[in-house]
Amino acid sequence: MQRREFLSASAALGAAALVTPRWLGAHEHHQHGGSASTGPGYATPAEAMKSPPEKLLYTTALYVGTGVKQPDYLATVDVDPSSPTYSQVVHRLEMPKLGDELHHFGWNACSSCHGHADMERRFLIVPGLGSSRIHIVSCEKGAAPKLHKVIEPDEIIRQTGLTAPHTVHCLADGNIMISMLGDAEGHGPGGFLLLDQDFNIAGRWEQDAAAMKYNYDFWYQPRHNVMVSSEWAAPKTFSGGFKLEDVAAGKFGQQIHFWNWEARKITNTVDLGENGRIPLEVRFQHNPTGKHGYVGAALSSTMWHLHQEGDAWTAKQVIAVEPIEAEGWPFPVPGLITDLLLSMDDKYLYFSNWLHGDIRQYDITNPAEPKLVGQVWIGGVLGKAPKIAGQQLVGGPQMLQLSLDGKRLYVTSSLFSSWDNQFFPKMAETGSFMLQIDCDTEKGGLKVNEKFFVDFGKEPHGPARAHEMRYPGGDCTSDIWV
C-alpha cells in the first residue's frame, strides 16, 4: 500500500570515520550515571537532573532497506557544544552481519539498580528487530564502544521460542528483560526474554499471557506491582509494510495490558477500540510513587492517560491529533504519533507526529488534563516545516530523547525500514537526520538549535537511517526507579 492509500484508510477507519575529541575513552562518573560506591544510575530523578550535561550520544543507524549492502551500526555522536567535533558522528561500530534492522536498545543496568556497588552501567544491549540477533556492546571506552558478545537467533529460538526483540529494560535484580514481538515463525503474541548479568539466556519472564494478541513496548513500576505492555503487530504483518486489509482483519493491536509484576500475569486488558489503534510507546512517571503514565496510539493519533482507579488500572484518551487537509492529498493527513517521553521531573510530555511533521510539548502537572505549551515543525508531509541547515528535510520527527535536565530534546527521523520506504520513499536516497530542540522548562516552548544538525545522508558507506538514542549517563526513556 502506498502512502495515499494509507491516508485514505486512516480516514475511513477513523470514521469507522573516527575523529578523536578530548574526551574519547573517558570513563567518568557522570558519563555512566553512578560510581563504584553507589552503583549505577541515580538515587532519585532529582539527582539525575543535577548531573552534568551529556557530552555524547549513541544511536542505532541502519542500512536495511536502503540498497546499501553494509551492516547496521551503532553511531557515537558528539553533543558537547565546546568540542571541535560537535554535531558530528565520531565513531561507528559496525555489527558483524547484514540485515539486523537495529531498532530499540538499552542498558544492562540503570537507576533501578542504584545502590548495588557491584553493578555498573557499562553495556548496551542492541537487538536486531529483523534478524533476532542480540548484540552486547561494551561502552567502557566512552565514545568508542566495542562488541562484547553476540547472541544468535537460533539459540534464542531453541531456548525460548521467541523472535523479533524490541524494548530493553534492566531490572533491579540485575537481569535484563526484552520484549519479543514474535514466536519462532514470526507470529504473535511473542513474549518477554530474560538475560542474566552475564548475558546468558535465562528463559521467559511471563507466566500467563493468554490475553495478549501482540507485543511491543513495556514499562514496569514495582512499587505499585504493575507493568504495562502495548501492541504493534506480529512480525509477519509489519515487516513488509502497512496494508489496509491487515487493519480490517484485526492484525494490528489496539490493546494494552496491565500485569501483576510479581506474579508475572496479566490482570487487566483494556481494548482501546478504533480510537486506539496501534498503541506503541509506553511511559510512566519517573517518580516511583507516581501512578500515572501514557501510551500513544500511532494509527489513531491519540494519547491515552494510564492511571489507577481503586484497585484497577485503566486508560483514558486525553489528546487527539486531528487529521489535516493538505494540497495534493485526497484525504486528511493523520498525525501518526510514533514516540513519546516524559521529562525527568514529570512536568512535560513530548511526542512526535511523524506524518504531520511536528513535535509537541504538553504541561502534565495535572496528568489527566495535558495542556499544549510548545510545538515545532520538522519535515513531514504538510509543508509546514522550514528548511533546516539549508535543507528541506525528508521524513518527519520520530524517535525522541531528552536531556536529564530537560533542556535539550534530540530527534531522529527513521521509523522502520519498510514503512520509511512506503511513506517517505526519498529517505533511502537522502538518509535521515538528527536534530536538537531547545526546550523552555519554565513556561514551555520549543525551538530548533540551528547549530546542531547531523546528516546521516553523508555517511561513509552511503545514506543511513538513525533511530533510537541513548546517553552514557542514562536518559529519560530507560531509567526506572524502584
C-alpha positions as CSV (number, residue, x, y, z in Angstrom):
1,M,0.0,0.0,0.0
2,Q,1.3,3.5,-0.9
3,R,1.0,6.4,1.5
4,R,-2.1,7.9,-0.2
5,E,-3.9,4.6,0.2
6,F,-2.8,4.6,3.9
7,L,-4.2,8.1,4.4
8,S,-7.5,7.1,2.8
9,A,-7.6,4.0,5.0
10,S,-6.9,6.0,8.2
11,A,-9.7,8.4,7.4
12,A,-12.1,5.7,6.6
13,L,-11.2,3.7,9.7
14,G,-11.3,6.7,11.9
15,A,-14.8,7.3,10.9
16,A,-15.4,3.6,11.2
17,A,35.4,8.0,10.0
18,L,36.8,8.5,13.5
19,V,37.8,11.9,14.9
20,T,39.3,11.9,18.4
21,P,37.8,14.6,20.7
22,R,39.4,15.2,24.0
23,W,37.0,13.1,25.9
24,L,37.4,9.9,23.8
25,G,37.9,7.0,26.1
26,A,36.8,8.9,29.1
27,H,35.2,6.6,31.8
28,E,33.9,9.2,34.2
29,H,31.4,9.2,36.9
30,H,28.9,11.5,35.2
31,Q,29.1,9.6,31.9
32,H,27.9,6.3,33.5
33,G,25.5,7.8,36.0
34,G,26.9,6.3,39.1
35,S,30.1,5.4,41.0
36,A,31.8,2.4,42.5
37,S,30.3,3.1,45.9
38,T,26.7,3.7,44.8
39,G,26.3,1.5,41.8
40,P,24.7,2.5,38.6
41,G,22.2,5.3,38.0
42,Y,21.0,7.9,40.4
43,A,19.3,7.8,43.8
44,T,16.3,9.9,42.6
45,P,15.1,11.6,39.4
46,A,16.0,14.9,41.1
47,E,19.6,13.7,41.4
48,A,19.6,12.7,37.8
49,M,18.6,16.2,36.8
50,K,21.6,17.7,38.6
51,S,24.1,15.6,36.6
52,P,26.4,17.4,34.1
53,P,25.1,17.9,30.5
54,E,25.5,15.0,28.1
55,K,28.7,15.1,26.0
56,L,28.0,12.2,23.7
57,L,25.1,10.2,22.4
58,Y,24.7,6.7,20.9
59,T,22.2,6.0,18.2
60,T,21.4,3.0,16.0
61,A,22.0,3.6,12.3
62,L,20.6,1.3,9.6
63,Y,21.3,0.3,6.1
64,V,18.4,-2.2,5.9
65,G,16.0,-1.1,3.2
66,T,18.4,1.5,1.6
67,G,20.0,-0.7,-1.0
68,V,23.4,-0.2,0.7
69,K,24.9,-3.7,1.3
70,Q,26.6,-2.9,4.6
71,P,25.8,-3.9,8.2
72,D,23.9,-1.6,10.5
73,Y,26.0,0.1,13.1
74,L,26.0,2.0,16.4
75,A,27.0,5.6,15.9
76,T,28.5,7.8,18.5
77,V,27.6,11.5,18.1
78,D,29.5,14.4,19.8
79,V,26.9,16.6,21.5
80,D,29.3,18.7,23.5
81,P,29.0,22.4,22.2
82,S,32.5,23.2,23.3
83,S,34.0,20.3,21.3
84,P,35.6,20.8,17.8
85,T,33.7,17.8,16.6
86,Y,30.3,18.9,17.9
87,S,27.3,17.7,15.9
88,Q,29.4,15.0,14.2
89,V,29.4,11.2,14.1
90,V,32.8,10.4,15.8
91,H,32.7,6.7,15.8
92,R,30.8,3.8,14.1
93,L,30.7,0.3,15.5
94,E,29.5,-2.0,12.7
95,M,27.6,-5.1,13.5
96,P,29.1,-8.4,12.3
97,K,26.4,-9.4,9.9
98,L,24.0,-7.8,7.4
99,G,20.2,-7.3,7.8
100,D,19.8,-6.7,11.5
101,E,17.3,-3.8,11.4
102,L,18.8,-2.3,14.6
103,H,15.9,-0.6,16.4
104,H,15.5,-0.1,20.1
105,F,18.3,-0.8,22.6
106,G,19.0,-0.3,26.3
107,W,21.4,-0.6,29.2
108,N,22.4,-3.6,31.3
109,A,21.9,-1.5,34.4
110,C,20.0,1.7,35.3
111,S,18.7,3.6,38.3
112,S,16.6,0.6,39.3
113,C,20.0,-1.0,40.3
114,H,21.2,2.1,42.2
115,G,22.9,1.1,45.5
116,H,24.4,-2.1,44.1
117,A,28.1,-1.4,44.3
118,D,29.0,-4.5,42.3
119,M,27.0,-3.3,39.3
120,E,27.9,-0.8,36.5
121,R,26.1,0.8,33.6
122,R,28.6,-0.4,31.1
123,F,27.0,-2.5,28.4
124,L,24.4,-1.7,25.8
125,I,22.1,-4.5,24.6
126,V,21.5,-3.8,20.9
127,P,18.9,-6.2,19.3
128,G,18.2,-6.6,15.6
129,L,14.4,-6.5,15.2
130,G,14.7,-8.1,11.8
131,S,17.4,-10.7,12.5
132,S,16.5,-11.5,16.1
133,R,20.2,-11.3,16.8
134,I,21.2,-9.6,20.1
135,H,24.5,-7.7,20.4
136,I,26.1,-6.9,23.7
137,V,28.3,-3.8,23.4
138,S,30.9,-2.6,25.9
139,C,30.9,1.2,26.4
140,E,33.8,1.2,28.8
141,K,35.8,3.4,26.4
142,G,33.1,6.1,26.1
143,A,33.0,7.3,22.5
144,A,34.5,4.1,21.1
145,P,32.2,1.2,22.1
146,K,33.3,-2.4,21.3
147,L,31.4,-5.6,20.5
148,H,31.5,-7.8,23.6
149,K,29.2,-10.7,22.7
150,V,26.6,-11.8,20.1
151,I,23.5,-14.0,20.9
152,E,22.4,-15.7,17.8
153,P,18.7,-16.1,16.9
154,D,18.9,-19.9,16.7
155,E,19.9,-20.1,20.3
156,I,17.1,-17.7,21.4
157,I,14.5,-19.7,19.5
158,R,15.9,-23.0,20.9
159,Q,15.6,-21.8,24.5
160,T,12.5,-19.6,24.4
161,G,10.7,-20.0,21.0
162,L,10.8,-16.2,20.6
163,T,11.9,-13.8,17.8
164,A,12.0,-10.0,17.0
165,P,13.5,-8.4,20.1
166,H,12.3,-4.8,20.8
167,T,12.3,-2.9,24.1
168,V,15.2,-3.5,26.5
169,H,14.9,-2.7,30.2
170,C,17.3,-3.6,33.0
171,L,15.7,-5.0,36.2
172,A,16.6,-4.2,39.8
173,D,17.8,-7.8,40.3
174,G,20.5,-7.4,37.6
175,N,18.6,-9.3,34.9
176,I,17.7,-7.7,31.6
177,M,14.2,-8.0,30.1
178,I,13.4,-7.7,26.4
179,S,10.0,-7.6,24.8
180,M,9.9,-10.1,21.9
181,L,7.3,-9.5,19.2
182,G,7.0,-12.9,17.6
183,D,7.3,-16.7,18.0
184,A,9.7,-18.9,16.1
185,E,7.7,-18.4,12.8
186,G,7.1,-14.6,13.3
187,H,3.6,-14.9,14.5
188,G,2.1,-13.2,17.6
189,P,1.9,-12.8,20.5
190,G,5.5,-13.1,21.4
191,G,6.6,-12.7,25.0
192,F,9.4,-11.5,27.2
193,L,13.0,-12.7,27.2
194,L,15.3,-12.6,30.2
195,L,19.1,-12.4,30.1
196,D,21.2,-12.8,33.3
197,Q,24.1,-10.5,34.3
198,D,26.5,-12.5,32.2
199,F,24.2,-12.1,29.1
200,N,23.1,-15.7,29.1
201,I,19.5,-16.6,28.2
202,A,17.6,-17.1,31.5
203,G,14.3,-18.0,29.9
204,R,11.0,-16.3,29.6
205,W,9.6,-13.8,32.1
206,E,5.8,-14.1,31.7
207,Q,3.8,-16.8,33.5
208,D,0.4,-16.1,32.0
209,A,-0.1,-14.0,28.8
210,A,-3.3,-15.5,27.5
211,A,-4.9,-12.1,26.8
212,M,-2.0,-10.9,24.6
213,K,-2.6,-10.8,20.8
214,Y,0.6,-8.9,20.0
215,N,3.5,-7.3,21.8
216,Y,5.6,-4.2,21.6
217,D,6.8,-1.9,24.4
218,F,6.6,-2.1,28.2
219,W,7.3,-0.2,31.4
220,Y,7.3,-1.5,34.9
221,Q,6.6,0.2,38.3
222,P,7.5,-2.3,41.0
223,R,6.4,-0.1,43.9
224,H,2.8,-0.5,42.6
225,N,3.4,-4.1,41.5
226,V,2.4,-3.2,37.9
227,M,3.8,-3.5,34.4
228,V,2.1,-2.1,31.2
229,S,2.7,-3.6,27.8
230,S,1.4,-2.4,24.4
231,E,0.8,-4.0,21.0
232,W,2.0,-3.4,17.4
233,A,1.5,-6.5,15.3
234,A,3.2,-9.8,14.5
235,P,6.5,-9.6,12.7
236,K,4.9,-11.4,9.7
237,T,2.5,-8.5,9.5
238,F,4.5,-5.4,10.0
239,S,7.8,-6.4,8.4
240,G,6.6,-6.0,4.8
241,G,5.0,-2.6,5.2
242,F,1.5,-1.3,6.1
243,K,-1.6,-2.9,4.4
244,L,-5.2,-1.7,4.9
245,E,-6.5,-5.2,4.8
246,D,-4.4,-6.1,7.8
247,V,-6.1,-3.4,9.9
248,A,-9.5,-4.6,8.7
249,A,-8.5,-8.2,9.6
250,G,-7.5,-7.2,13.1
251,K,-3.8,-7.9,12.5
252,F,-2.7,-4.7,14.3
253,G,-3.0,-4.2,18.0
254,Q,-5.4,-2.0,19.9
255,Q,-5.0,-3.4,23.4
256,I,-2.8,-2.5,26.4
257,H,-2.2,-5.0,29.2
258,F,-1.7,-4.3,32.9
259,W,0.4,-7.0,34.6
260,N,0.9,-8.2,38.2
261,W,4.6,-7.6,38.3
262,E,5.4,-10.1,41.0
263,A,3.1,-12.9,39.6
264,R,4.1,-12.1,36.0
265,K,0.4,-12.4,34.9
266,I,-2.0,-10.1,33.1
267,T,-4.6,-8.8,35.5
268,N,-6.4,-6.3,33.2
269,T,-6.6,-5.8,29.5
270,V,-8.0,-2.6,28.0
271,D,-9.2,-2.6,24.4
272,L,-8.8,1.0,23.2
273,G,-11.0,0.4,20.2
274,E,-10.8,2.2,16.9
275,N,-9.6,5.3,18.6
276,G,-6.6,3.5,20.0
277,R,-5.2,1.5,17.1
278,I,-1.5,0.5,17.3
279,P,-0.6,1.6,20.8
280,L,3.2,1.9,20.7
281,E,5.4,3.6,23.3
282,V,4.6,3.3,27.0
283,R,6.0,5.8,29.5
284,F,5.3,6.2,33.2
285,Q,6.2,9.0,35.6
286,H,9.8,8.8,36.8
287,N,8.7,9.4,40.4
288,P,8.4,5.8,41.7
289,T,5.4,6.8,43.9
290,G,3.6,8.2,40.8
291,K,0.6,6.3,39.4
292,H,0.3,7.9,36.0
293,G,1.6,7.1,32.6
294,Y,0.8,7.4,28.9
295,V,0.7,5.4,25.7
296,G,0.4,6.8,22.2
297,A,-1.8,5.1,19.6
298,A,0.0,5.7,16.3
299,L,-2.6,4.9,13.7
300,S,-5.4,6.7,15.5
301,S,-3.1,9.6,16.5
302,T,-4.4,9.7,20.1
303,M,-2.7,9.9,23.5
304,W,-4.0,7.8,26.4
305,H,-3.6,8.5,30.1
306,L,-2.8,5.4,32.2
307,H,-3.9,5.6,35.8
308,Q,-5.2,3.6,38.8
309,E,-8.9,3.8,39.7
310,G,-9.4,2.0,43.0
311,D,-7.6,-1.3,42.7
312,A,-7.7,-1.4,38.9
313,W,-5.6,0.2,36.3
314,T,-7.2,1.7,33.2
315,A,-6.7,4.1,30.3
316,K,-8.5,7.2,29.1
317,Q,-8.0,9.2,25.9
318,V,-6.7,12.7,26.7
319,I,-5.3,14.0,23.4
320,A,-6.4,13.6,19.8
321,V,-4.4,14.9,16.9
322,E,-6.9,15.8,14.3
323,P,-6.1,15.0,10.6
324,I,-5.2,17.9,8.4
325,E,-6.3,18.7,4.8
326,A,-3.2,19.0,2.6
327,E,-2.9,20.0,-1.0
328,G,-2.5,17.1,-3.3
329,W,-3.8,14.6,-0.7
330,P,-7.3,13.3,-1.3
331,F,-7.9,12.6,2.4
332,P,-6.9,14.4,5.6
333,V,-3.4,13.5,6.8
334,P,-3.2,11.8,10.2
335,G,-0.5,12.9,12.6
336,L,0.8,9.3,13.3
337,I,2.1,9.6,16.8
338,T,5.2,7.4,17.0
339,D,7.3,8.3,20.0
340,L,6.7,10.0,23.4
341,L,8.6,10.7,26.6
342,L,8.2,12.4,30.0
343,S,10.7,14.9,31.4
344,M,12.6,13.7,34.4
345,D,10.6,15.9,36.7
346,D,7.3,14.6,35.3
347,K,6.3,18.1,34.3
348,Y,6.2,17.8,30.5
349,L,5.1,15.2,28.0
350,Y,6.6,15.3,24.5
351,F,5.5,13.4,21.4
352,S,6.2,13.3,17.7
353,N,3.8,13.3,14.8
354,W,5.7,11.5,12.1
355,L,3.5,12.4,9.1
356,H,2.4,15.8,10.2
357,G,6.0,16.8,11.0
358,D,5.6,18.4,14.4
359,I,6.9,17.7,17.9
360,R,4.5,18.8,20.8
361,Q,5.2,19.7,24.4
362,Y,2.4,19.4,26.9
363,D,2.3,20.5,30.5
364,I,1.2,17.5,32.5
365,T,1.2,19.0,36.0
366,N,-2.3,17.6,36.0
367,P,-1.7,14.2,34.3
368,A,-5.3,13.8,33.3
369,E,-5.5,17.2,31.5
370,P,-2.4,17.8,29.4
371,K,-2.0,21.4,28.1
372,L,-0.2,22.2,24.9
373,V,2.6,24.7,25.6
374,G,5.1,24.1,22.8
375,Q,5.2,23.0,19.2
376,V,7.9,22.9,16.5
377,W,7.7,21.8,12.8
378,I,10.3,19.4,11.3
379,G,9.9,17.7,8.0
380,G,6.7,15.8,7.5
381,V,4.3,15.8,4.5
382,L,2.3,19.0,5.2
383,G,4.9,21.5,4.0
384,K,4.8,23.5,7.3
385,A,8.4,22.9,8.3
386,P,11.0,25.4,7.3
387,K,14.4,24.5,5.9
388,I,16.9,23.4,8.4
389,A,20.6,23.7,7.7
390,G,19.6,24.9,4.2
391,Q,17.7,21.6,3.6
392,Q,14.1,20.7,3.2
393,L,14.1,17.6,5.3
394,V,12.8,14.2,4.1
395,G,11.0,12.3,6.8
396,G,9.3,13.5,9.9
397,P,10.3,13.7,13.6
398,Q,10.3,10.2,15.1
399,M,12.4,9.0,18.0
400,L,12.9,11.4,20.8
401,Q,15.4,11.6,23.7
402,L,15.5,14.3,26.3
403,S,18.5,15.5,28.4
404,L,18.3,14.7,32.0
405,D,17.9,18.4,32.9
406,G,15.0,18.6,30.4
407,K,16.5,21.4,28.3
408,R,17.6,19.6,25.1
409,L,15.4,17.3,23.1
410,Y,17.1,15.2,20.4
411,V,15.1,13.8,17.5
412,T,15.8,11.3,14.6
413,S,13.5,10.6,11.6
414,S,13.5,6.9,10.8
415,L,10.6,4.7,11.9
416,F,11.0,1.3,10.4
417,S,12.7,0.5,7.0
418,S,9.7,-0.8,5.1
419,W,7.5,1.9,6.5
420,D,10.1,4.6,5.7
421,N,10.2,3.4,2.1
422,Q,6.4,3.5,1.9
423,F,5.7,6.9,3.3
424,F,9.0,8.8,2.7
425,P,10.5,6.9,-0.3
426,K,13.2,9.5,-0.8
427,M,14.7,8.7,2.6
428,A,16.6,5.8,1.0
429,E,18.5,8.3,-1.1
430,T,18.8,11.2,1.4
431,G,19.3,9.3,4.6
432,S,17.8,10.5,7.9
433,F,18.7,13.3,10.2
434,M,19.3,14.1,13.9
435,L,18.3,17.5,15.3
436,Q,18.4,19.1,18.8
437,I,15.5,21.1,20.1
438,D,15.9,23.7,22.9
439,C,13.1,23.3,25.5
440,D,11.8,26.1,27.7
441,T,11.4,24.3,31.1
442,E,9.8,27.2,32.8
443,K,6.9,28.3,30.6
444,G,7.1,25.8,27.8
445,G,8.2,26.3,24.3
446,L,10.4,24.6,21.6
447,K,13.0,25.9,19.2
448,V,15.3,24.2,16.8
449,N,19.0,24.6,17.6
450,E,20.4,25.8,14.3
451,K,23.9,24.9,15.3
452,F,23.2,21.2,15.6
453,F,22.5,19.1,12.5
454,V,23.7,15.5,11.9
455,D,23.1,14.5,8.3
456,F,23.1,10.7,8.0
457,G,22.8,11.1,4.3
458,K,26.6,11.7,4.2
459,E,27.8,8.6,6.0
460,P,30.9,6.9,4.6
461,H,29.1,3.9,3.1
462,G,26.1,6.0,1.9
463,P,22.8,7.3,3.3
464,A,21.8,5.7,6.6
465,R,18.9,6.0,8.9
466,A,19.2,6.9,12.6
467,H,16.7,5.5,15.1
468,E,16.7,5.3,19.0
469,M,19.2,7.3,21.1
470,R,20.9,6.8,24.5
471,Y,23.4,8.7,26.7
472,P,26.1,7.0,28.7
473,G,24.8,8.6,31.8
474,G,21.2,7.3,31.4
475,D,18.2,9.0,29.9
476,C,14.5,9.7,30.2
477,T,13.3,6.6,28.5
478,S,15.5,3.9,30.1
479,D,15.9,4.8,33.8
480,I,13.3,3.5,36.2
481,W,13.3,4.0,40.0
482,V,12.0,1.3,42.3
